[in-house]
Amino acid sequence: MITIVFGDDYLNAVPLFQILVGYFALTLTNSVIGFTLVGMSYEKAFTRSFVWGMVAFFIGIFLLPSLLDTAGVVSALILYQLIALISMAMTLKKKIAVNLSRYFLIPFLGTLLVILPGLLYLEWQWPFKLLLIIFVILPLLIIISGINFDDFQYIKKRFI
């Protein structure tokens, strides 16, 4: 179906889009942490984090394509978001008591190292992958991140 819409040339770009999944995940996480910093009136720390990310991007955009070809450009984007995330997380950790490894690093790495490669290389149709995500991956993430019943009660009371 995708080749009908986009053509056969699209298939050559599939590995790049798979790498961009990491960029998407980091962008979402950066948005949450960034809005938290801005909401706490730490706009300078927010801006500084993305400046560091931009510096890493420019270094990566010159070095990585020579090593990884086109995937190097995409990897430079991920490097940009990752450096910005690390900088914002370090600032946030100084301001509020957050166990970043428990609530972010371990779930993120667990997802990245265990679940994501399986999803990328499974030759299943998307509805089956969606069911796998809903009934296997989300519960695993909840277990890995240490979210408990009190957390769900707080979310329910706060947002519902």
KEBATI-139871 format. One record per residue (C-alpha): x, y, z. Coordinates in steps of 0.5 Angstrom, whole numbers. Example, Ala and Ser with C-alpha at 12.3 -4.5 7.8 and 13.67 -1.06 7.14 Angstrom:
2
      u      v      w
     25     -9     16
     27     -2     14
END
This chain:
160
      u      v      w
      0      0      0
      6      5      2
      9      4     -5
      3      5     -9
      2     12     -5
     10     14     -5
     13      9    -10
     19      4     -9
     24     10     -8
     20     10     -1
     23      3      1
     30      6      1
     28     11      6
     25      6     11
     31      6     15
     32     13     16
     25     14     18
     26      8     23
     32     12     26
     27     18     27
     23     15     32
     28     16     37
     28     24     35
     20     23     36
     21     20     43
     26     25     45
     22     31     42
     16     29     46
     20     28     53
     24     35     51
     17     38     51
     15     36     57
     21     37     61
     21     44     57
     14     46     59
     16     44     66
     22     49     66
     18     55     63
     13     54     68
     18     54     74
     20     61     71
     27     58     68
     27     60     61
     34     61     61
     36     54     63
     31     52     58
     34     56     52
     41     54     54
     39     47     54
     37     48     47
     43     52     45
     48     46     48
     43     42     43
     44     46     37
     52     46     38
     52     39     39
     48     38     32
     52     43     28
     58     39     31
     54     32     29
     52     35     22
     59     36     20
     62     29     23
     57     24     23
     55     24     15
     62     22     14
     62     16     18
     54     14     17
     52     17     11
     45     20     10
     44     16     17
     49     21     20
     44     27     19
     39     24     22
     43     22     28
     45     29     29
     38     31     30
     38     25     35
     44     28     38
     41     35     38
     35     33     42
     39     28     47
     44     34     49
     38     38     50
     34     33     54
     40     32     58
     42     39     60
     34     40     62
     34     34     66
     40     36     70
     37     43     71
     31     40     73
     34     35     78
     37     41     81
     31     45     82
     26     39     84
     27     32     87
     26     27     81
     30     21     81
     31     21     73
     34     14     73
     28     11     76
     22     15     72
     26     17     66
     33     13     64
     31      6     66
     24      6     62
     27     10     56
     33      5     55
     28     -1     57
     24      1     51
     29      3     47
     34     -3     48
     28     -9     49
     22     -7     45
     23     -2     40
     28     -6     36
     23    -12     36
     17     -7     33
     21     -5     28
     23    -12     25
     17    -15     26
     13    -17     20
      7    -16     23
      1    -12     20
      0     -5     24
     -6     -7     28
     -3    -13     31
      3     -8     33
     -2     -4     36
     -5     -9     40
      2    -11     42
      4     -4     44
     -3     -3     48
     -3    -10     52
      5    -12     53
      9     -5     52
      5      0     56
      4     -5     62
     12     -7     61
     13      1     61
      9      2     68
     12     -4     71
     19     -1     69
     18      6     71
     15      4     78
      8      7     77
      4      5     83
     -3      5     84
     -3     12     88
      0     15     82
     -6     13     78
    -10     16     83
     -7     22     83
     -7     23     75
    -15     21     76
    -16     26     81
    -12     31     78
    -14     31     71
    -21     27     70
END
